[in-house]
Structures are given as structure tokens and as C-alpha cells.
Amino acid sequence: MPEIHEFPLDREVLDCELCENTIVTVLQQTEGATTVEIDKSTASAVVEYDPACTDPDHISQTIHEWGYARD
């Protein structure tokens, strides 16, 4: 059964359409991620994922590696 988790993003991502599209694309290509949406009201990525394939730590690490994590 899929789970949903919210990941905080650097607010600059929200001001850059290319950055927003990039992080959505990167997360959609993450094994196990099924749905990715950006919630501008909370400055976060909302990711639905299959817990048998990935976990929040892996997704968070991916966001951090791409430089989009909120410090």
C-alpha cells in the first residue's frame, strides 16, 4: 500500500520553474515513487511512494543531493 510523505524544500525552488520541474522529474524517477507534487503553501514536495521499494530517508537524501533541501 502506498504511503505519502512531505519533504521540506528550499524556498528558492518555488521561485524557479526550472528548479521545480527538475526536482519533480528527479523524484518521479526515484524507484518506488509513484506521485510527486509541489505544495507551494508549505514549500514541500509531497511524494507518494511504495515502501517496499524506497523510504523517506532515501527520498530525502535525493532531494539533498540535488541541492533542493531546506536547511
Beta strands, then each sheet from edge to edge (+ up, - down):
strand 1: 3-8
strand 2: 33-39
strand 3: 44-49
sheet 1: 1+ 3- 2+
end
